[in-house]
Amino acid sequence: MKIVAKTDVGMVRESNQDSYTTGELPNGVAWAVVCDGMGGVNGGRIAARIATDTMQQYFARHMKALQPGMEKTFIMRGFDITNRAVYEKSTSDPEMQGMGTTGVCAYRS
């Protein structure tokens, strides 16, 4: 399987706050997470990076325990953990207050 990703700043904005990560397991399972930061140039970029890094770590640590039919629950748990990580950064660093990100995950078994 080939995994390819590309982001584009578009025609309106001056900076791109997208972040993405992907993974593939030997049994053919593939996943991808794309996040688009919001909340100022620095805050949005950092929020998106925290989100993709957190999801990548979550998949690496917990993927082997995923049971068939529990994919949605697994992904939602990952986003709960990710949301907490972004929120903790936004409340612990005054310069990052109000930062956030959107996130989408695709999973193929």
trRosetta pair geometry for C-beta under 8 A, 3 or more apart (Angstrom, degrees):
i j d omega theta_ij theta_ji phi_ij phi_ji
1 24 6.0 -179 70 -125 122 145
1 28 7.0 115 -23 -145 131 70
1 30 5.7 -114 122 -58 158 144
3 22 4.6 177 163 141 147 157
3 24 6.4 -160 -28 -42 133 119
3 30 6.3 -174 -79 -160 120 129
3 32 6.8 174 -156 -77 120 116
5 20 4.9 -154 -175 99 155 149
5 22 6.6 -175 -34 -28 128 126
5 32 7.1 167 -79 -150 122 130
5 34 7.6 -179 -143 -91 125 106
7 16 5.6 129 131 180 121 137
7 18 3.9 -173 -137 77 151 151
7 20 7.0 173 -49 -8 116 120
8 16 7.1 -153 130 -106 16 134
9 13 5.7 -130 178 84 84 94
9 14 7.2 -25 -178 167 133 13
9 15 6.6 -110 -131 175 116 10
9 16 4.3 -101 -89 -59 76 100
10 13 5.7 59 62 29 109 93
10 16 8.0 138 7 -96 81 91
13 16 7.1 125 103 -77 126 50
15 41 5.4 60 52 -132 158 103
15 45 7.4 -57 146 -64 127 120
17 36 6.0 86 91 -170 91 59
17 37 3.4 -105 160 53 123 101
17 38 7.1 149 96 -60 156 38
17 41 7.4 -153 -77 -146 112 46
17 44 4.0 -17 -150 127 156 113
17 45 4.8 -114 -130 -76 84 62
17 47 8.0 22 174 56 120 92
17 48 5.4 146 157 -7 82 144
17 101 7.8 -145 141 -113 114 95
18 34 6.9 -20 -162 -169 101 91
18 35 7.1 149 -154 84 51 51
18 36 5.3 -22 -96 -102 71 73
18 37 7.6 -141 -66 8 23 81
18 48 6.4 -153 -159 -179 17 157
19 34 7.7 160 85 -155 45 47
19 35 5.0 -12 61 62 91 99
19 37 7.1 55 -2 -32 105 103
19 45 7.6 113 -46 -161 113 55
19 48 3.8 147 12 140 115 103
19 49 4.9 -172 -102 -79 160 51
19 51 6.9 134 76 63 127 94
19 52 4.4 -134 130 -7 111 139
19 101 7.8 -32 35 -146 112 146
20 32 6.7 2 -174 -176 107 96
20 33 6.4 173 -149 90 60 56
20 34 4.6 -11 -102 -105 103 70
20 35 7.1 177 -79 21 53 66
20 52 6.1 -167 -132 -117 9 142
21 32 7.3 177 92 -149 43 56
21 33 5.4 2 55 53 83 99
21 52 4.4 137 -7 179 111 106
21 53 7.4 130 -39 -75 151 36
21 55 6.7 163 60 81 125 104
21 56 4.6 -63 140 -70 158 117
22 30 7.1 -1 -177 -174 102 92
22 31 6.7 173 -153 91 59 52
22 32 4.4 -15 -104 -102 90 83
22 33 7.6 -172 -78 21 47 62
23 30 7.1 177 93 -149 49 53
23 31 5.4 -1 56 56 89 92
23 32 7.9 178 20 -77 58 47
23 56 6.9 141 -45 -135 124 79
23 59 5.6 165 37 121 154 145
23 60 7.4 -150 -116 -68 159 77
23 63 8.0 -122 115 -68 143 156
24 28 7.7 -32 -168 -149 96 22
24 29 7.0 162 -154 87 52 52
24 30 4.6 -12 -103 -102 85 83
24 31 7.9 178 -78 21 45 61
25 28 7.3 -30 77 40 77 24
25 29 4.4 11 39 56 114 99
25 30 7.7 -149 18 -70 69 43
25 63 6.5 -169 -69 145 138 144
28 109 7.5 82 101 -176 90 41
29 63 7.4 163 105 -174 146 123
29 107 7.6 -11 -171 -171 94 84
29 108 6.8 169 -153 90 49 58
29 109 5.1 -8 -109 -116 90 63
30 107 7.7 168 91 -154 50 41
30 108 4.8 0 58 56 88 106
31 59 6.1 -160 72 -125 149 148
31 105 6.6 -4 -173 -175 102 96
31 106 6.6 171 -152 90 54 56
31 107 4.8 -3 -108 -107 94 70
31 108 7.2 -170 -74 22 50 66
32 105 7.1 169 86 -152 48 53
32 106 4.9 4 52 52 93 99
33 51 7.4 -149 152 136 128 91
33 52 5.5 167 100 -122 116 75
33 55 4.5 88 -59 102 172 155
33 56 7.3 -128 33 -55 133 72
33 103 6.5 -10 -170 -165 98 100
33 104 7.2 165 -150 84 53 45
33 105 4.9 -15 -99 -101 79 82
34 52 8.0 11 -118 -92 20 113
34 103 7.3 160 84 -149 46 52
34 104 5.3 -9 58 58 91 93
35 47 7.6 -137 154 120 131 77
35 48 4.1 170 111 -144 110 80
35 51 4.3 122 -93 86 164 135
35 52 5.4 -136 14 -49 122 91
35 101 4.5 23 179 163 113 130
35 102 6.3 167 -152 80 60 53
35 103 4.6 -14 -99 -97 90 79
35 104 7.8 176 -78 20 48 60
36 44 7.8 -15 154 -180 54 112
36 48 6.3 -5 -136 -102 8 130
36 101 6.4 158 75 -160 35 79
36 102 4.9 0 51 48 89 105
37 43 7.1 172 173 113 118 58
37 44 2.8 128 134 169 104 72
37 45 5.2 -146 48 -56 164 24
37 46 7.2 104 -128 43 149 42
37 47 4.7 133 -128 63 100 98
37 48 3.6 -95 -49 -26 97 108
37 49 7.8 -7 -61 -8 132 69
37 99 7.1 -21 -166 -171 103 98
37 100 7.4 151 -156 92 59 40
37 101 4.6 -40 -101 -99 55 94
38 43 7.8 -27 110 106 34 101
38 44 4.8 80 -37 -110 7 114
38 47 7.3 -52 43 65 51 147
38 99 7.4 154 87 -161 52 54
38 100 5.2 -19 66 73 95 85
38 101 6.4 163 16 -94 76 38
38 102 7.2 62 -13 -19 115 84
39 43 3.9 -82 110 111 104 129
39 44 4.9 156 47 -62 70 78
39 47 6.4 73 40 -11 128 145
39 90 7.8 -48 169 -117 167 121
39 96 7.7 57 129 -170 133 61
39 98 5.0 174 -144 119 115 80
39 99 3.7 175 96 -117 151 47
39 100 5.3 117 -33 19 128 68
40 43 4.3 66 61 24 99 111
40 44 6.1 176 67 -11 43 92
40 98 7.6 79 -2 90 110 108
40 99 6.9 -76 43 -93 94 87
41 44 6.6 -65 -144 38 13 103
41 45 6.4 8 163 -13 55 116
42 45 6.0 -64 -147 39 26 109
42 46 6.1 18 161 -13 66 113
42 95 6.9 -26 100 149 140 109
42 96 7.4 -103 117 -95 100 76
43 46 6.0 -63 -145 41 26 106
43 47 6.0 27 159 -21 66 110
43 90 7.4 64 -154 -110 111 93
43 95 7.5 -159 -70 136 94 69
43 96 4.9 145 -115 -141 92 64
43 97 7.8 -69 -110 54 141 33
43 98 6.7 13 179 84 164 74
43 99 3.1 -145 178 -92 106 113
43 100 7.9 20 145 6 108 45
44 47 5.6 -53 -141 36 29 112
44 48 6.3 28 160 -17 64 106
44 99 6.1 -154 -64 -149 41 93
44 100 7.5 -14 -108 62 70 47
44 101 6.7 127 -155 -86 65 80
45 48 6.1 -58 -152 36 26 109
45 49 6.4 23 152 -16 62 110
46 49 5.6 -57 -146 39 33 111
46 50 6.2 35 155 -21 67 104
46 89 6.9 -146 137 149 117 147
46 96 6.3 -77 79 -118 143 123
46 99 6.5 -12 69 -178 100 162
47 50 5.8 -52 -146 35 29 111
47 51 6.3 30 154 -21 63 108
47 86 5.0 58 -147 -143 87 115
47 89 7.3 -174 -95 80 68 133
47 90 7.3 27 -93 -63 110 108
47 96 7.6 150 -58 -166 91 110
47 99 4.4 -171 -50 150 125 109
47 100 5.5 135 -172 168 162 5
47 101 4.1 -178 128 -34 107 105
48 51 5.7 -56 -149 35 30 114
48 52 6.5 22 158 -12 66 105
48 101 4.5 156 -79 -121 62 137
49 52 6.2 -56 -144 39 30 102
49 53 6.0 28 158 -16 65 112
50 53 5.9 -61 -145 42 26 110
50 54 6.0 25 158 -21 65 112
50 82 7.6 138 126 -162 81 78
50 85 5.4 -167 164 128 112 111
50 86 5.3 146 95 -88 131 73
50 89 5.9 -124 -89 -6 165 154
50 101 7.8 176 58 0 90 143
51 54 5.9 -57 -144 36 24 109
51 55 6.4 20 159 -14 62 108
51 82 4.9 64 -139 -177 71 120
51 85 7.4 164 -87 78 47 115
51 86 5.9 7 -66 -61 89 124
51 101 4.9 -123 -17 78 148 148
51 103 5.4 -137 172 -84 140 129
52 55 5.9 -55 -145 39 31 108
52 56 6.2 35 155 -23 65 106
53 56 5.7 -55 -148 34 29 113
53 57 6.5 27 155 -16 64 106
54 57 5.8 -56 -150 38 31 109
54 58 6.2 35 151 -23 65 107
54 78 7.8 148 127 -178 89 79
54 81 6.2 -167 166 119 118 95
54 82 4.4 151 95 -108 132 76
54 85 4.6 -175 -87 30 150 161
54 86 7.9 -108 2 -38 150 80
55 58 5.4 -52 -144 36 34 116
55 59 6.3 34 157 -18 66 103
55 78 5.3 70 -127 166 79 120
55 79 7.5 14 -93 -79 109 56
55 82 5.5 2 -57 -78 84 134
55 103 7.5 163 -48 -163 144 136
55 105 6.9 -157 -158 -94 145 122
56 59 6.0 -53 -149 36 29 108
56 60 6.3 28 153 -18 63 110
57 60 5.6 -57 -146 38 31 113
57 61 6.1 20 160 -12 67 113
58 61 6.2 -65 -144 42 24 103
58 62 5.9 -27 176 23 64 119
58 77 7.8 177 -170 110 133 86
58 78 4.3 140 124 -127 155 96
58 81 5.8 145 -90 71 132 144
58 82 7.3 -77 -19 -52 144 93
59 62 6.9 -82 -127 54 18 81
59 63 5.1 37 -178 -57 65 112
59 78 7.0 26 -54 -115 73 144
60 63 6.8 -11 -102 -1 11 113
62 65 5.4 -60 -168 40 67 111
62 66 7.0 89 137 -48 81 85
62 74 7.3 179 124 -154 120 101
62 78 7.8 -161 59 -79 137 97
63 66 5.6 -32 -162 -6 44 119
66 70 6.2 -163 -164 81 71 106
66 71 6.9 52 -174 -93 124 60
66 74 5.1 20 -118 -100 106 157
67 70 4.5 58 67 11 86 130
68 71 8.0 -8 -149 -35 37 93
68 109 7.8 147 -116 161 84 168
70 73 4.9 -55 -170 48 78 116
70 74 5.5 89 128 -33 86 100
71 74 5.5 -57 -146 35 29 116
71 75 6.3 24 159 -15 66 106
71 107 5.6 -177 -170 102 122 151
71 109 7.1 -119 -84 -29 139 128
72 75 6.0 -57 -147 38 29 107
72 76 6.2 27 156 -16 65 110
73 76 5.8 -57 -144 40 29 110
73 77 6.3 33 155 -22 64 105
74 77 5.9 -55 -152 32 27 111
74 78 6.7 29 149 -19 61 105
75 78 5.5 -52 -154 33 36 116
75 79 6.6 32 151 -15 66 103
75 105 5.0 -171 -154 86 121 145
75 107 6.3 -125 -70 -28 129 138
76 79 5.6 -53 -148 38 35 110
76 80 6.5 43 150 -25 65 100
77 80 5.5 -48 -150 30 34 115
77 81 6.6 33 152 -15 64 103
78 81 5.9 -56 -152 37 32 109
78 82 6.2 32 150 -19 65 110
78 105 7.2 79 84 -70 134 165
79 82 5.2 -52 -140 40 36 116
79 83 6.0 44 157 -26 67 101
79 103 6.2 172 -123 92 106 138
79 105 7.2 -131 -59 -12 108 131
80 83 5.8 -50 -147 32 28 113
80 84 6.6 29 152 -18 60 105
81 84 5.8 -55 -154 34 31 113
81 85 6.6 32 150 -21 65 105
82 85 5.7 -54 -151 33 34 112
82 86 6.5 28 155 -14 67 104
82 103 6.8 67 118 -67 150 175
83 86 6.0 -57 -149 38 31 107
83 87 6.1 31 154 -19 66 111
84 87 5.7 -56 -143 40 29 113
84 88 6.2 33 157 -23 65 106
85 88 5.9 -51 -146 33 27 112
85 89 6.7 25 154 -15 60 105
86 89 5.9 -57 -154 37 32 110
86 90 6.3 28 152 -18 67 109
86 99 7.1 -126 -178 105 97 96
86 100 6.6 85 152 -126 136 50
86 101 6.3 -130 -122 20 153 104
87 90 5.7 -59 -146 38 32 110
87 91 6.2 15 161 -8 67 111
88 91 6.2 -65 -143 44 27 100
88 92 5.9 12 163 -11 66 119
89 92 6.1 -67 -135 43 25 102
89 93 6.0 -15 178 16 66 116
89 96 5.6 -54 141 120 88 156
89 99 7.3 -47 104 66 105 130
90 93 7.2 -68 -124 51 17 84
90 96 5.1 -121 -113 126 51 97
90 97 5.9 100 -180 -121 79 31
90 98 6.5 178 -163 16 120 19
90 99 4.9 -154 -100 46 107 86
90 100 7.3 11 -75 -64 152 65
91 97 7.4 72 -97 -109 37 75
92 96 8.0 4 65 58 63 122
93 96 4.2 46 87 20 111 112
93 97 7.5 -148 94 -41 59 65
94 97 5.7 -14 -158 -27 42 115
96 99 4.8 -48 -177 -2 80 132
